[in-house]
Amino acid sequence: MRILVLCTGNSCRSQMAHGYLQHYAGKRAEVFSAGVETHGVHPRAIAVMKEDGIDIGHHTSNNMDAYRKIAFDHVITVCDNAREACPVFASHASKHHHNFTDPANVTGTEEEVMNAFRNVRREIKAYCRDFVERHVLVL
């Protein structure tokens, strides 16, 4: 099974979802993430995932065009912008959407910003656990 997670810049939300989906699915799924644009993997996303035992430090920020010819089973958009820009993929992929707040847009003290990343991480973790239980482990 192949899963693609799409976001605007492939820097925070899609990267966190990629990490959790791969963690929960294990070898049952091959997970990819990409963006409408590429902004690089956000250091705070790497840090908050590491706090939860998931290493995404080796991930790269990829443009969705690189994956147009791969047959995905599921395409998950994690922001409204990516959903609107989601291309037609050469597959029978079922599409899923959940708009998570972009923690990279939060301003304030370092503690406030990191707490925003942790809150989004918590939401994404729950979504990914549920997604894998519903769509991957049922096979």
C-alpha positions in Angstrom: 0.0 0.0 0.0 1.2 3.5 -0.9 0.2 6.7 1.0 1.0 10.2 -0.1 0.6 13.2 2.4 0.3 16.6 0.7 0.7 20.0 2.3 1.6 23.5 1.1 5.3 23.5 1.7 6.1 20.0 2.9 7.8 21.4 5.9 5.7 20.8 9.0 2.2 19.1 8.9 2.9 16.7 6.1 6.3 15.8 7.5 4.8 15.0 10.9 2.0 13.0 9.3 4.5 11.1 7.2 6.5 10.2 10.3 3.4 9.0 12.3 1.8 7.1 9.4 5.1 5.2 8.7 5.4 4.5 12.4 1.9 3.1 12.8 1.8 1.3 9.5 5.3 -0.2 9.7 6.0 -2.4 6.7 2.3 -2.5 5.7 2.6 0.8 3.9 5.1 2.9 2.0 4.6 6.6 3.0 5.6 9.6 1.0 5.1 13.3 1.6 5.2 16.3 -0.7 4.1 19.9 -1.0 2.6 22.2 -3.5 5.9 24.1 -2.9 9.0 23.0 -1.0 10.1 24.9 2.0 12.5 22.5 3.6 11.8 20.4 6.7 11.1 22.8 9.6 13.6 22.3 12.5 10.8 22.7 15.1 8.8 19.9 13.4 11.9 17.7 13.6 12.4 18.7 17.3 8.8 18.0 18.4 8.7 14.7 16.6 11.9 13.7 18.3 10.3 14.5 21.6 7.8 11.8 20.8 10.4 9.3 19.6 9.9 9.7 15.9 12.9 10.7 13.8 12.1 12.8 10.7 15.5 14.4 10.6 16.3 12.4 7.4 13.2 13.5 5.6 13.4 15.9 2.6 11.0 18.5 1.3 9.6 17.3 -2.0 7.4 18.8 -4.7 4.2 16.9 -5.5 5.1 16.8 -9.2 7.8 14.2 -8.4 5.0 11.7 -7.5 2.5 12.2 -10.3 3.3 8.8 -11.9 3.2 6.7 -8.8 0.0 4.7 -8.1 -1.1 5.7 -4.6 -3.8 3.9 -2.7 -4.5 7.0 -0.5 -3.7 10.7 -0.8 -4.1 12.7 2.3 -4.2 16.5 2.2 -3.4 18.1 5.5 -4.3 21.7 4.6 -7.0 23.4 2.5 -4.4 24.9 0.1 -3.0 21.5 -0.8 -6.6 20.1 -1.2 -7.4 22.8 -3.7 -4.1 22.3 -5.6 -4.2 18.5 -5.4 -3.4 17.1 -8.8 -5.0 14.1 -10.4 -2.8 11.1 -9.8 -2.4 8.2 -12.1 -4.1 5.8 -9.7 -7.3 4.8 -8.0 -6.2 6.7 -4.9 -8.9 7.5 -2.4 -8.6 11.1 -1.2 -8.8 12.1 2.5 -8.6 15.6 3.9 -8.1 17.2 7.3 -7.1 20.8 7.7 -4.5 21.2 10.5 -3.4 24.6 11.7 0.0 25.5 10.3 2.3 25.9 13.4 4.9 27.7 11.3 2.6 30.7 11.2 2.4 31.0 15.0 4.2 34.0 16.5 5.2 34.6 20.1 7.8 33.5 22.6 9.8 30.3 21.8 7.7 28.4 24.4 4.4 29.6 22.7 5.6 28.6 19.3 6.9 25.2 20.4 3.6 24.6 22.2 1.7 25.3 19.0 3.9 22.7 17.2 3.2 20.2 20.0 -0.6 20.8 19.8 -0.6 20.2 16.0 1.7 17.2 16.6 -0.9 15.8 19.0 -3.7 16.3 16.5 -1.8 14.8 13.7 -0.7 11.8 15.8 -4.4 11.0 16.7 -5.5 11.4 13.1 -2.7 9.1 11.8 -3.3 6.4 14.4 -7.0 6.4 13.4 -6.2 6.5 9.7 -3.9 3.5 9.9 -6.5 1.5 12.0 -9.2 2.3 9.5 -7.4 2.0 6.2 -4.2 0.0 6.6 -4.6 -2.5 9.4 -8.0 -3.7 8.1 -6.3 -5.6 5.3 
